[in-house]
Amino acid sequence: MFDRYPKDKVFSMEKSPKEELQFAICERKGGKFADVRVYFIQEDGSKVPTHKGLFINVELLPEVKKGLDRVIEAAHPKAA
């Protein structure tokens, strides 16, 4: 389902030994979207997209970044 639309992968990282997190941009129905998706890594090394992920209009990315920045700050408070 999530590989139906052409994507430009911009970043990936290991989430666990059997999972990878991929960040991509794609166009769908005249809009541009960011797709942050968990891929399962099979025994043969091929990667299969899962339903775990976020598919969001790129115009909302600044707000998503703001939320992520706040989560990072909360997880790593600066020493006073």
N, C-alpha and C positions, 0 to 999 in steps of 0.2 A: 504494500500500500504506500509506504513512504518513499519508495524508489520510482514512483511513476513519473515524477517531474525531474527534469535535468537540474542538477545542483552544482554549484561551484564550491567545493570544499575549501575552507580557509584555515582551518585548524583542527587538530585532533589530539587527544591525550588518552593515556591509559587510565581507566576507571578502576579496573581490577584485572587479574590475569586473564579473565575470559570476557571482559567488556571494554569497549572503547567509547569515548565521548567524542562525537564529531560535530563541528560547527560549520554550517554551510549557508549559502544564500541561494534562493531560487525564486523564479517568477512563476506566478500562478494566477490565472483569471485577471490579468492586467495589473497585478500588484506584485510588489517585491517583499519577500519574507525571509526571516532568519529561521533556520531549522537547527536546533541543538538537540541531538538525538543520541541515545545509547544504542550501540551496535554490539551484538553478540558475536564473539569470535569462535568459529567452529573449529573442530579438530584439524581440518585441512587448511586452516588459516584464512578462509573466506569470512567475510563480515556480513551479518544480516541485521537490518534495522529492526528495532523493537518499537513497541507503542510508547515506551518511556521517553519522553522528550517534550520539547517546547517548540511550537510552530507559531511565529508571531510576526506581525507586520513590522518592517524595519523602522517605521516612524515611531514605534513604541520603544525602541532599543535604548534611547537615553534614560527613560524612566526605569527600565530593567537594570541598566548599569547603576543608577542611583540606589536601587534596592540592593543590588549585589555589594556595592560599596558599604552600605549600612550593615549588611550581614558580616562582611569582613571585619569592620570596625568592632562589632559586637563580639565576634569570635576571638579577636586579638586586641583587647583594650590596651591602650598605651599606659605605661607605668606613670603614675603621678609624681 
